[in-house]
Amino acid sequence: MADKPGKYAVALAAVHQPEQPAQIALPVKPEPPRGKRSTVGWRAKQVLLKEESIQRATQRLKRRNDRTDFSDLMQALLEAWLKSGEIIDSLFPSPSIWSFNS
């Protein structure tokens, strides 16, 4: 009698068989564009600027139609200032001559 499978043998074999997951082909999504915040080498820095200057600069950047954003402008200006050396430094008074107590 042990040689004959029982009446539940087929059902038990199906239960113990691991179910194969359905193979679904998902579309390959392109990597989302990374912003400067998540790009190595960039760091957020808060600065105080006049509202009118920001508005005029933003309008001018929009007219360029080349996707240049405000941080690109600030980076270009900072790099130009760093490369210029003392030429632009003469436009700004030294902090030692500022007088806050007069």
Helices and strands as residue ranges (DSSP letters): H 9-16, G 36-38, H 51-64, H 70-84, H 86-89, G 95-97
